[in-house]
Amino acid sequence: MSSVFSNFLTEIKKIDSQRELIEFQNENIIGSNNWVVDGTLSNTGKPILCNDMHLAW
């Protein structure tokens, strides 16, 4: 894996974790049905992500 791609993934993960922290600071959180399954628990070895399409980002 090239270092450029590796650095890109690292930065994306940082942004994602920061976004999650900001969302949890919102006092008007109404709940969500989002869920994820770790790849070690799926038949393909890949993670499964389910998103709430009815909620706006």
LUMLUMDREN-2810 file (N, C-alpha, C; in Angstrom, 1 decimal):
<atoms>
<atom><aa>M</aa><ch>A</ch><at>N</at><xx>0.9</xx><yy>-1.2</yy><zz>0.0</zz></atom>
<atom><aa>M</aa><ch>A</ch><at>CA</at><xx>0.0</xx><yy>0.0</yy><zz>0.0</zz></atom>
<atom><aa>M</aa><ch>A</ch><at>C</at><xx>0.9</xx><yy>1.2</yy><zz>0.0</zz></atom>
<atom><aa>S</aa><ch>A</ch><at>N</at><xx>0.6</xx><yy>2.2</yy><zz>-0.9</zz></atom>
<atom><aa>S</aa><ch>A</ch><at>CA</at><xx>1.4</xx><yy>3.4</yy><zz>-0.9</zz></atom>
<atom><aa>S</aa><ch>A</ch><at>C</at><xx>1.2</xx><yy>4.2</yy><zz>0.3</zz></atom>
<atom><aa>S</aa><ch>A</ch><at>N</at><xx>2.3</xx><yy>5.0</yy><zz>0.6</zz></atom>
<atom><aa>S</aa><ch>A</ch><at>CA</at><xx>2.2</xx><yy>5.8</yy><zz>1.8</zz></atom>
<atom><aa>S</aa><ch>A</ch><at>C</at><xx>1.1</xx><yy>6.9</yy><zz>1.7</zz></atom>
<atom><aa>V</aa><ch>A</ch><at>N</at><xx>0.9</xx><yy>7.4</yy><zz>0.4</zz></atom>
<atom><aa>V</aa><ch>A</ch><at>CA</at><xx>-0.1</xx><yy>8.4</yy><zz>0.2</zz></atom>
<atom><aa>V</aa><ch>A</ch><at>C</at><xx>-1.5</xx><yy>7.8</yy><zz>0.5</zz></atom>
<atom><aa>F</aa><ch>A</ch><at>N</at><xx>-1.8</xx><yy>6.6</yy><zz>0.1</zz></atom>
<atom><aa>F</aa><ch>A</ch><at>CA</at><xx>-3.1</xx><yy>6.0</yy><zz>0.3</zz></atom>
<atom><aa>F</aa><ch>A</ch><at>C</at><xx>-3.2</xx><yy>5.7</yy><zz>1.8</zz></atom>
<atom><aa>S</aa><ch>A</ch><at>N</at><xx>-2.2</xx><yy>5.2</yy><zz>2.5</zz></atom>
<atom><aa>S</aa><ch>A</ch><at>CA</at><xx>-2.2</xx><yy>4.9</yy><zz>3.9</zz></atom>
<atom><aa>S</aa><ch>A</ch><at>C</at><xx>-2.4</xx><yy>6.2</yy><zz>4.7</zz></atom>
<atom><aa>N</aa><ch>A</ch><at>N</at><xx>-1.8</xx><yy>7.3</yy><zz>4.4</zz></atom>
<atom><aa>N</aa><ch>A</ch><at>CA</at><xx>-2.0</xx><yy>8.6</yy><zz>5.0</zz></atom>
<atom><aa>N</aa><ch>A</ch><at>C</at><xx>-3.4</xx><yy>9.1</yy><zz>4.8</zz></atom>
<atom><aa>F</aa><ch>A</ch><at>N</at><xx>-3.9</xx><yy>8.9</yy><zz>3.6</zz></atom>
<atom><aa>F</aa><ch>A</ch><at>CA</at><xx>-5.3</xx><yy>9.3</yy><zz>3.3</zz></atom>
<atom><aa>F</aa><ch>A</ch><at>C</at><xx>-6.3</xx><yy>8.6</yy><zz>4.2</zz></atom>
<atom><aa>L</aa><ch>A</ch><at>N</at><xx>-6.1</xx><yy>7.2</yy><zz>4.3</zz></atom>
<atom><aa>L</aa><ch>A</ch><at>CA</at><xx>-7.0</xx><yy>6.5</yy><zz>5.2</zz></atom>
<atom><aa>L</aa><ch>A</ch><at>C</at><xx>-6.9</xx><yy>6.9</yy><zz>6.6</zz></atom>
<atom><aa>T</aa><ch>A</ch><at>N</at><xx>-5.7</xx><yy>7.2</yy><zz>7.1</zz></atom>
<atom><aa>T</aa><ch>A</ch><at>CA</at><xx>-5.5</xx><yy>7.7</yy><zz>8.5</zz></atom>
<atom><aa>T</aa><ch>A</ch><at>C</at><xx>-6.3</xx><yy>9.0</yy><zz>8.7</zz></atom>
<atom><aa>E</aa><ch>A</ch><at>N</at><xx>-6.2</xx><yy>9.9</yy><zz>7.8</zz></atom>
<atom><aa>E</aa><ch>A</ch><at>CA</at><xx>-6.9</xx><yy>11.2</yy><zz>7.9</zz></atom>
<atom><aa>E</aa><ch>A</ch><at>C</at><xx>-8.4</xx><yy>11.0</yy><zz>7.9</zz></atom>
<atom><aa>I</aa><ch>A</ch><at>N</at><xx>-8.9</xx><yy>10.2</yy><zz>7.0</zz></atom>
<atom><aa>I</aa><ch>A</ch><at>CA</at><xx>-10.3</xx><yy>9.9</yy><zz>6.9</zz></atom>
<atom><aa>I</aa><ch>A</ch><at>C</at><xx>-10.8</xx><yy>9.3</yy><zz>8.2</zz></atom>
<atom><aa>K</aa><ch>A</ch><at>N</at><xx>-10.1</xx><yy>8.4</yy><zz>8.8</zz></atom>
<atom><aa>K</aa><ch>A</ch><at>CA</at><xx>-10.5</xx><yy>7.9</yy><zz>10.1</zz></atom>
<atom><aa>K</aa><ch>A</ch><at>C</at><xx>-10.6</xx><yy>8.9</yy><zz>11.2</zz></atom>
<atom><aa>K</aa><ch>A</ch><at>N</at><xx>-9.6</xx><yy>9.9</yy><zz>11.2</zz></atom>
<atom><aa>K</aa><ch>A</ch><at>CA</at><xx>-9.7</xx><yy>11.0</yy><zz>12.2</zz></atom>
<atom><aa>K</aa><ch>A</ch><at>C</at><xx>-10.9</xx><yy>11.8</yy><zz>12.0</zz></atom>
<atom><aa>I</aa><ch>A</ch><at>N</at><xx>-11.2</xx><yy>12.2</yy><zz>10.7</zz></atom>
<atom><aa>I</aa><ch>A</ch><at>CA</at><xx>-12.4</xx><yy>13.0</yy><zz>10.4</zz></atom>
<atom><aa>I</aa><ch>A</ch><at>C</at><xx>-13.6</xx><yy>12.3</yy><zz>10.9</zz></atom>
<atom><aa>D</aa><ch>A</ch><at>N</at><xx>-13.7</xx><yy>11.0</yy><zz>10.6</zz></atom>
<atom><aa>D</aa><ch>A</ch><at>CA</at><xx>-14.9</xx><yy>10.2</yy><zz>11.0</zz></atom>
<atom><aa>D</aa><ch>A</ch><at>C</at><xx>-15.1</xx><yy>10.2</yy><zz>12.5</zz></atom>
<atom><aa>S</aa><ch>A</ch><at>N</at><xx>-14.0</xx><yy>10.0</yy><zz>13.2</zz></atom>
<atom><aa>S</aa><ch>A</ch><at>CA</at><xx>-14.2</xx><yy>10.0</yy><zz>14.7</zz></atom>
<atom><aa>S</aa><ch>A</ch><at>C</at><xx>-14.5</xx><yy>11.3</yy><zz>15.3</zz></atom>
<atom><aa>Q</aa><ch>A</ch><at>N</at><xx>-14.0</xx><yy>12.4</yy><zz>14.7</zz></atom>
<atom><aa>Q</aa><ch>A</ch><at>CA</at><xx>-14.4</xx><yy>13.7</yy><zz>15.1</zz></atom>
<atom><aa>Q</aa><ch>A</ch><at>C</at><xx>-15.8</xx><yy>14.1</yy><zz>14.8</zz></atom>
<atom><aa>R</aa><ch>A</ch><at>N</at><xx>-16.3</xx><yy>13.6</yy><zz>13.7</zz></atom>
<atom><aa>R</aa><ch>A</ch><at>CA</at><xx>-17.7</xx><yy>13.8</yy><zz>13.3</zz></atom>
<atom><aa>R</aa><ch>A</ch><at>C</at><xx>-18.6</xx><yy>13.1</yy><zz>14.3</zz></atom>
<atom><aa>E</aa><ch>A</ch><at>N</at><xx>-18.3</xx><yy>11.9</yy><zz>14.7</zz></atom>
<atom><aa>E</aa><ch>A</ch><at>CA</at><xx>-19.1</xx><yy>11.2</yy><zz>15.7</zz></atom>
<atom><aa>E</aa><ch>A</ch><at>C</at><xx>-19.1</xx><yy>12.0</yy><zz>17.0</zz></atom>
<atom><aa>L</aa><ch>A</ch><at>N</at><xx>-18.0</xx><yy>12.5</yy><zz>17.4</zz></atom>
<atom><aa>L</aa><ch>A</ch><at>CA</at><xx>-18.0</xx><yy>13.2</yy><zz>18.7</zz></atom>
<atom><aa>L</aa><ch>A</ch><at>C</at><xx>-18.8</xx><yy>14.5</yy><zz>18.6</zz></atom>
<atom><aa>I</aa><ch>A</ch><at>N</at><xx>-18.8</xx><yy>15.2</yy><zz>17.5</zz></atom>
<atom><aa>I</aa><ch>A</ch><at>CA</at><xx>-19.6</xx><yy>16.4</yy><zz>17.3</zz></atom>
<atom><aa>I</aa><ch>A</ch><at>C</at><xx>-21.1</xx><yy>16.0</yy><zz>17.4</zz></atom>
<atom><aa>E</aa><ch>A</ch><at>N</at><xx>-21.5</xx><yy>14.9</yy><zz>16.7</zz></atom>
<atom><aa>E</aa><ch>A</ch><at>CA</at><xx>-22.9</xx><yy>14.5</yy><zz>16.7</zz></atom>
<atom><aa>E</aa><ch>A</ch><at>C</at><xx>-23.4</xx><yy>14.2</yy><zz>18.1</zz></atom>
<atom><aa>F</aa><ch>A</ch><at>N</at><xx>-22.6</xx><yy>13.6</yy><zz>18.9</zz></atom>
<atom><aa>F</aa><ch>A</ch><at>CA</at><xx>-23.0</xx><yy>13.3</yy><zz>20.3</zz></atom>
<atom><aa>F</aa><ch>A</ch><at>C</at><xx>-23.1</xx><yy>14.5</yy><zz>21.2</zz></atom>
<atom><aa>Q</aa><ch>A</ch><at>N</at><xx>-22.6</xx><yy>15.6</yy><zz>20.8</zz></atom>
<atom><aa>Q</aa><ch>A</ch><at>CA</at><xx>-22.7</xx><yy>16.8</yy><zz>21.6</zz></atom>
<atom><aa>Q</aa><ch>A</ch><at>C</at><xx>-24.1</xx><yy>17.5</yy><zz>21.4</zz></atom>
<atom><aa>N</aa><ch>A</ch><at>N</at><xx>-24.8</xx><yy>17.1</yy><zz>20.3</zz></atom>
<atom><aa>N</aa><ch>A</ch><at>CA</at><xx>-26.1</xx><yy>17.6</yy><zz>20.0</zz></atom>
<atom><aa>N</aa><ch>A</ch><at>C</at><xx>-27.1</xx><yy>17.2</yy><zz>21.0</zz></atom>
<atom><aa>E</aa><ch>A</ch><at>N</at><xx>-27.8</xx><yy>18.1</yy><zz>21.7</zz></atom>
<atom><aa>E</aa><ch>A</ch><at>CA</at><xx>-28.8</xx><yy>17.7</yy><zz>22.7</zz></atom>
<atom><aa>E</aa><ch>A</ch><at>C</at><xx>-30.1</xx><yy>17.2</yy><zz>22.1</zz></atom>
<atom><aa>N</aa><ch>A</ch><at>N</at><xx>-30.3</xx><yy>17.4</yy><zz>20.9</zz></atom>
<atom><aa>N</aa><ch>A</ch><at>CA</at><xx>-31.5</xx><yy>17.0</yy><zz>20.2</zz></atom>
<atom><aa>N</aa><ch>A</ch><at>C</at><xx>-31.5</xx><yy>15.7</yy><zz>19.5</zz></atom>
<atom><aa>I</aa><ch>A</ch><at>N</at><xx>-30.6</xx><yy>14.8</yy><zz>20.0</zz></atom>
<atom><aa>I</aa><ch>A</ch><at>CA</at><xx>-30.5</xx><yy>13.5</yy><zz>19.4</zz></atom>
<atom><aa>I</aa><ch>A</ch><at>C</at><xx>-31.7</xx><yy>12.7</yy><zz>19.6</zz></atom>
<atom><aa>I</aa><ch>A</ch><at>N</at><xx>-32.3</xx><yy>12.2</yy><zz>18.6</zz></atom>
<atom><aa>I</aa><ch>A</ch><at>CA</at><xx>-33.6</xx><yy>11.5</yy><zz>18.7</zz></atom>
<atom><aa>I</aa><ch>A</ch><at>C</at><xx>-33.4</xx><yy>10.0</yy><zz>18.6</zz></atom>
<atom><aa>G</aa><ch>A</ch><at>N</at><xx>-32.2</xx><yy>9.5</yy><zz>18.3</zz></atom>
<atom><aa>G</aa><ch>A</ch><at>CA</at><xx>-32.0</xx><yy>8.1</yy><zz>18.2</zz></atom>
<atom><aa>G</aa><ch>A</ch><at>C</at><xx>-31.7</xx><yy>7.7</yy><zz>16.8</zz></atom>
<atom><aa>S</aa><ch>A</ch><at>N</at><xx>-31.3</xx><yy>6.5</yy><zz>16.6</zz></atom>
<atom><aa>S</aa><ch>A</ch><at>CA</at><xx>-31.0</xx><yy>6.0</yy><zz>15.3</zz></atom>
<atom><aa>S</aa><ch>A</ch><at>C</at><xx>-31.1</xx><yy>4.5</yy><zz>15.3</zz></atom>
<atom><aa>N</aa><ch>A</ch><at>N</at><xx>-31.2</xx><yy>3.9</yy><zz>14.1</zz></atom>
<atom><aa>N</aa><ch>A</ch><at>CA</at><xx>-31.2</xx><yy>2.5</yy><zz>13.9</zz></atom>
<atom><aa>N</aa><ch>A</ch><at>C</at><xx>-29.9</xx><yy>2.0</yy><zz>13.2</zz></atom>
<atom><aa>N</aa><ch>A</ch><at>N</at><xx>-28.9</xx><yy>2.9</yy><zz>13.2</zz></atom>
<atom><aa>N</aa><ch>A</ch><at>CA</at><xx>-27.6</xx><yy>2.5</yy><zz>12.6</zz></atom>
<atom><aa>N</aa><ch>A</ch><at>C</at><xx>-27.0</xx><yy>1.3</yy><zz>13.3</zz></atom>
<atom><aa>W</aa><ch>A</ch><at>N</at><xx>-26.4</xx><yy>0.4</yy><zz>12.6</zz></atom>
<atom><aa>W</aa><ch>A</ch><at>CA</at><xx>-25.7</xx><yy>-0.7</yy><zz>13.2</zz></atom>
<atom><aa>W</aa><ch>A</ch><at>C</at><xx>-24.6</xx><yy>-1.1</yy><zz>12.3</zz></atom>
<atom><aa>V</aa><ch>A</ch><at>N</at><xx>-23.6</xx><yy>-1.8</yy><zz>12.9</zz></atom>
<atom><aa>V</aa><ch>A</ch><at>CA</at><xx>-22.5</xx><yy>-2.4</yy><zz>12.1</zz></atom>
<atom><aa>V</aa><ch>A</ch><at>C</at><xx>-22.1</xx><yy>-3.7</yy><zz>12.7</zz></atom>
<atom><aa>V</aa><ch>A</ch><at>N</at><xx>-21.6</xx><yy>-4.6</yy><zz>11.8</zz></atom>
<atom><aa>V</aa><ch>A</ch><at>CA</at><xx>-21.1</xx><yy>-5.9</yy><zz>12.3</zz></atom>
<atom><aa>V</aa><ch>A</ch><at>C</at><xx>-19.7</xx><yy>-6.0</yy><zz>11.8</zz></atom>
<atom><aa>D</aa><ch>A</ch><at>N</at><xx>-18.8</xx><yy>-6.3</yy><zz>12.8</zz></atom>
<atom><aa>D</aa><ch>A</ch><at>CA</at><xx>-17.4</xx><yy>-6.5</yy><zz>12.5</zz></atom>
<atom><aa>D</aa><ch>A</ch><at>C</at><xx>-17.2</xx><yy>-7.6</yy><zz>11.4</zz></atom>
<atom><aa>G</aa><ch>A</ch><at>N</at><xx>-16.2</xx><yy>-7.4</yy><zz>10.6</zz></atom>
<atom><aa>G</aa><ch>A</ch><at>CA</at><xx>-15.9</xx><yy>-8.4</yy><zz>9.5</zz></atom>
<atom><aa>G</aa><ch>A</ch><at>C</at><xx>-15.6</xx><yy>-9.8</yy><zz>10.0</zz></atom>
<atom><aa>T</aa><ch>A</ch><at>N</at><xx>-15.1</xx><yy>-9.9</yy><zz>11.3</zz></atom>
<atom><aa>T</aa><ch>A</ch><at>CA</at><xx>-14.8</xx><yy>-11.2</yy><zz>11.8</zz></atom>
<atom><aa>T</aa><ch>A</ch><at>C</at><xx>-16.1</xx><yy>-12.0</yy><zz>12.1</zz></atom>
<atom><aa>L</aa><ch>A</ch><at>N</at><xx>-17.2</xx><yy>-11.4</yy><zz>12.0</zz></atom>
<atom><aa>L</aa><ch>A</ch><at>CA</at><xx>-18.5</xx><yy>-12.0</yy><zz>12.3</zz></atom>
<atom><aa>L</aa><ch>A</ch><at>C</at><xx>-19.3</xx><yy>-12.3</yy><zz>11.0</zz></atom>
<atom><aa>S</aa><ch>A</ch><at>N</at><xx>-18.8</xx><yy>-11.8</yy><zz>9.8</zz></atom>
<atom><aa>S</aa><ch>A</ch><at>CA</at><xx>-19.6</xx><yy>-12.0</yy><zz>8.6</zz></atom>
<atom><aa>S</aa><ch>A</ch><at>C</at><xx>-19.0</xx><yy>-13.2</yy><zz>7.8</zz></atom>
<atom><aa>N</aa><ch>A</ch><at>N</at><xx>-19.8</xx><yy>-13.7</yy><zz>6.9</zz></atom>
<atom><aa>N</aa><ch>A</ch><at>CA</at><xx>-19.3</xx><yy>-14.9</yy><zz>6.1</zz></atom>
<atom><aa>N</aa><ch>A</ch><at>C</at><xx>-18.2</xx><yy>-14.5</yy><zz>5.1</zz></atom>
<atom><aa>T</aa><ch>A</ch><at>N</at><xx>-18.2</xx><yy>-13.2</yy><zz>4.7</zz></atom>
<atom><aa>T</aa><ch>A</ch><at>CA</at><xx>-17.2</xx><yy>-12.8</yy><zz>3.7</zz></atom>
<atom><aa>T</aa><ch>A</ch><at>C</at><xx>-15.9</xx><yy>-12.2</yy><zz>4.4</zz></atom>
<atom><aa>G</aa><ch>A</ch><at>N</at><xx>-16.0</xx><yy>-12.0</yy><zz>5.7</zz></atom>
<atom><aa>G</aa><ch>A</ch><at>CA</at><xx>-14.9</xx><yy>-11.3</yy><zz>6.3</zz></atom>
<atom><aa>G</aa><ch>A</ch><at>C</at><xx>-14.9</xx><yy>-9.8</yy><zz>6.2</zz></atom>
<atom><aa>K</aa><ch>A</ch><at>N</at><xx>-15.9</xx><yy>-9.3</yy><zz>5.6</zz></atom>
<atom><aa>K</aa><ch>A</ch><at>CA</at><xx>-16.0</xx><yy>-7.9</yy><zz>5.4</zz></atom>
<atom><aa>K</aa><ch>A</ch><at>C</at><xx>-17.0</xx><yy>-7.3</yy><zz>6.4</zz></atom>
<atom><aa>P</aa><ch>A</ch><at>N</at><xx>-16.9</xx><yy>-6.1</yy><zz>6.9</zz></atom>
<atom><aa>P</aa><ch>A</ch><at>CA</at><xx>-17.9</xx><yy>-5.5</yy><zz>7.8</zz></atom>
<atom><aa>P</aa><ch>A</ch><at>C</at><xx>-19.2</xx><yy>-5.3</yy><zz>7.1</zz></atom>
<atom><aa>I</aa><ch>A</ch><at>N</at><xx>-20.3</xx><yy>-5.2</yy><zz>7.8</zz></atom>
<atom><aa>I</aa><ch>A</ch><at>CA</at><xx>-21.6</xx><yy>-4.9</yy><zz>7.3</zz></atom>
<atom><aa>I</aa><ch>A</ch><at>C</at><xx>-22.1</xx><yy>-3.6</yy><zz>8.0</zz></atom>
<atom><aa>L</aa><ch>A</ch><at>N</at><xx>-22.5</xx><yy>-2.6</yy><zz>7.2</zz></atom>
<atom><aa>L</aa><ch>A</ch><at>CA</at><xx>-22.9</xx><yy>-1.4</yy><zz>7.8</zz></atom>
<atom><aa>L</aa><ch>A</ch><at>C</at><xx>-24.3</xx><yy>-1.1</yy><zz>7.3</zz></atom>
<atom><aa>C</aa><ch>A</ch><at>N</at><xx>-25.2</xx><yy>-0.8</yy><zz>8.3</zz></atom>
<atom><aa>C</aa><ch>A</ch><at>CA</at><xx>-26.6</xx><yy>-0.4</yy><zz>7.9</zz></atom>
<atom><aa>C</aa><ch>A</ch><at>C</at><xx>-26.8</xx><yy>1.0</yy><zz>8.4</zz></atom>
<atom><aa>N</aa><ch>A</ch><at>N</at><xx>-27.3</xx><yy>1.8</yy><zz>7.5</zz></atom>
<atom><aa>N</aa><ch>A</ch><at>CA</at><xx>-27.5</xx><yy>3.2</yy><zz>7.8</zz></atom>
<atom><aa>N</aa><ch>A</ch><at>C</at><xx>-29.0</xx><yy>3.6</yy><zz>7.8</zz></atom>
<atom><aa>D</aa><ch>A</ch><at>N</at><xx>-29.3</xx><yy>4.6</yy><zz>8.6</zz></atom>
<atom><aa>D</aa><ch>A</ch><at>CA</at><xx>-30.7</xx><yy>5.1</yy><zz>8.6</zz></atom>
<atom><aa>D</aa><ch>A</ch><at>C</at><xx>-30.9</xx><yy>6.1</yy><zz>7.5</zz></atom>
<atom><aa>M</aa><ch>A</ch><at>N</at><xx>-31.4</xx><yy>5.6</yy><zz>6.4</zz></atom>
<atom><aa>M</aa><ch>A</ch><at>CA</at><xx>-31.6</xx><yy>6.4</yy><zz>5.2</zz></atom>
<atom><aa>M</aa><ch>A</ch><at>C</at><xx>-32.7</xx><yy>7.5</yy><zz>5.4</zz></atom>
<atom><aa>H</aa><ch>A</ch><at>N</at><xx>-33.6</xx><yy>7.4</yy><zz>6.4</zz></atom>
<atom><aa>H</aa><ch>A</ch><at>CA</at><xx>-34.6</xx><yy>8.4</yy><zz>6.6</zz></atom>
<atom><aa>H</aa><ch>A</ch><at>C</at><xx>-34.1</xx><yy>9.6</yy><zz>7.4</zz></atom>
<atom><aa>L</aa><ch>A</ch><at>N</at><xx>-32.9</xx><yy>9.5</yy><zz>8.0</zz></atom>
<atom><aa>L</aa><ch>A</ch><at>CA</at><xx>-32.4</xx><yy>10.6</yy><zz>8.7</zz></atom>
<atom><aa>L</aa><ch>A</ch><at>C</at><xx>-31.4</xx><yy>11.3</yy><zz>7.9</zz></atom>
<atom><aa>A</aa><ch>A</ch><at>N</at><xx>-31.5</xx><yy>12.7</yy><zz>7.9</zz></atom>
<atom><aa>A</aa><ch>A</ch><at>CA</at><xx>-30.6</xx><yy>13.5</yy><zz>7.1</zz></atom>
<atom><aa>A</aa><ch>A</ch><at>C</at><xx>-29.2</xx><yy>13.6</yy><zz>7.8</zz></atom>
<atom><aa>W</aa><ch>A</ch><at>N</at><xx>-28.2</xx><yy>13.8</yy><zz>7.0</zz></atom>
<atom><aa>W</aa><ch>A</ch><at>CA</at><xx>-26.8</xx><yy>14.0</yy><zz>7.6</zz></atom>
<atom><aa>W</aa><ch>A</ch><at>C</at><xx>-26.7</xx><yy>15.4</yy><zz>7.8</zz></atom>
</atoms>
